[in-house]
Amino acid sequence: MRHGKYPFILAFLLPPVGIYAIYMLSPYLQAIYISMTDWSGFTSTQTFIGFDNYVEMWHDDQLRTALRNNLILVLVVPVLTLLLGLFFASMLNVGGRRRGGAVTGVRGASIYKVVYFFPQVLSVAIIGIVFKYVFAPENAGGILNRVLGAVGLDGLQRLWLAEPNYLIWIVVLVMTWSFVGFYVVLFSAAMQSIPRDIYEAALLDGSSRLTTFRKITVPLVWDTVQVGWVYMAIQAMDGFATVHIMLGINGGVQGAGDVLGIAMYREAFAESDFGYAAAIGVLMLVLTMLVAVVFMRGLRRERVELA
């Protein structure tokens, strides 16, 4: 039986590993090779040019703008999304009135969960179109400017999507709004596994809501926060669909809202330069892996276990 163990294991492992290598690893290797060619994407021939595409990336000012915007998304969107998710989840589970030593969520918590999760049932295309009208000029149906005018704040009205300085921050706002509901539900599930006795003991000791949140809730759901943070960082590295729908293929006015995904798409399908687009894709792959490793190591801490 021992002699036949390894052939038996290999017989079961080789097919799935082979399929994974063909459909997952092979495209990465092909993309790396294409990034070292001048392939237009529409011809049967391609010339190997080495690292010329990467040298061109180094001197591409528009790509630097896209890279800067991706860094803003990676640093800001996960922080806002997870902090709001933790806050709302905490309010829904242990943020209600404290009477007689009992800890409950706010009134109507089940309804709020549905409201917070609602953006998750909408496609990114719908969200992008809706917010494009939210920030549109008033004469084009812009909701935000109309609301500001209705409450007497005309001085705050702007051509939001025509101001380069606002574009990436509008994308940050939209992505945060669309993602936060998922993490409210995720963190709520993690908080429901925390015994209520712990919260009630903290309440009897006179702990405030903030102290309870910092000293009890966050440490006990930290594993979930860590996973959510890495996943959110990877999502924030993309931003392609939101930017493409709201700002267009050029990243808005003066390309101020450009991101790497849009730059890759533009080079491939508008400029017919698949080699350069593949080089941008390789850059995105390296940055995504780097972000995942840094976030996982940076957020690692001792696990708190319940007895």
FENVENFEN-V110140 format. One record per backbone hydrogen bond with DSSP energy under -0.5 kcal/mol. NH is the residue of the N-H (numbers start at 1). CO is the residue of the C=O. Records with the same first field share a line. If there is no record, write none. Layout:
NH = CO / CO
This chain:
5 = 2
6 = 2
8 = 4
9 = 5
10 = 6
11 = 7
12 = 8 / 9
13 = 9
14 = 10
16 = 12
17 = 13
18 = 14
19 = 15
20 = 16
21 = 17
22 = 18
23 = 19
24 = 20
25 = 20
26 = 21
28 = 24
29 = 25
30 = 26
31 = 27
32 = 28
33 = 29
34 = 30
35 = 31
36 = 33
37 = 34
38 = 47
49 = 36
50 = 36
52 = 49
55 = 51
56 = 52
57 = 53
58 = 54
59 = 55 / 56
60 = 57
61 = 59
64 = 60
65 = 61
66 = 62
67 = 63
68 = 64
69 = 65
70 = 66
71 = 67
72 = 68
73 = 69
74 = 70
75 = 71
76 = 72
77 = 73
78 = 73
80 = 76
81 = 77
82 = 78
83 = 79
84 = 80
85 = 81
86 = 82
87 = 83
88 = 84
89 = 85
90 = 86
91 = 87
92 = 88
93 = 89
94 = 90
95 = 91
96 = 104
99 = 97 / 102
102 = 99
104 = 102
106 = 91
109 = 106
112 = 108
113 = 109
114 = 110
115 = 111
116 = 112
117 = 113
118 = 114
120 = 117
121 = 118
122 = 119
127 = 123
128 = 124
129 = 125
130 = 126
131 = 127
132 = 128
133 = 129
134 = 130
135 = 131
136 = 133
140 = 137
141 = 138
142 = 137
143 = 133
144 = 134
146 = 142
147 = 143
148 = 144
149 = 145
150 = 146
151 = 147
152 = 149
153 = 148
156 = 153
157 = 154
160 = 158
161 = 135
162 = 159
163 = 160
164 = 162
166 = 163
167 = 163
168 = 164
170 = 166
171 = 167
172 = 168
173 = 169
174 = 170
175 = 171
176 = 172
177 = 173
178 = 174
179 = 175
180 = 176
181 = 177
182 = 179
183 = 179
184 = 180
185 = 181
186 = 182
187 = 183
188 = 184
189 = 185
190 = 186
191 = 187
192 = 188
193 = 190
194 = 191
198 = 195
199 = 195
200 = 196
201 = 197
202 = 198
203 = 199
204 = 200
205 = 201
206 = 203
207 = 202
212 = 208
213 = 209
214 = 210
215 = 211
216 = 212
217 = 212
218 = 213
220 = 216
221 = 217 / 218
222 = 219
225 = 221
226 = 222
227 = 223
228 = 224
229 = 225
230 = 226
231 = 227
232 = 228
233 = 229
234 = 230
235 = 231
236 = 232
237 = 233
238 = 235
239 = 235
243 = 239
244 = 240
245 = 241
246 = 242
247 = 243
248 = 243 / 244
251 = 248
252 = 247
253 = 161
255 = 252
256 = 253
257 = 251
258 = 255
260 = 66
261 = 238
263 = 259
264 = 260
265 = 261
266 = 262
267 = 263
268 = 264
269 = 265
270 = 265 / 266
271 = 266
273 = 267
274 = 39
275 = 39
277 = 273
278 = 274
279 = 275
280 = 276
281 = 277
282 = 278
283 = 279
284 = 280
285 = 281
286 = 282
287 = 283
288 = 284
289 = 285
290 = 286
291 = 287
292 = 288
293 = 289
294 = 290
295 = 291
296 = 292
297 = 293
298 = 294
299 = 295
300 = 297
305 = 303
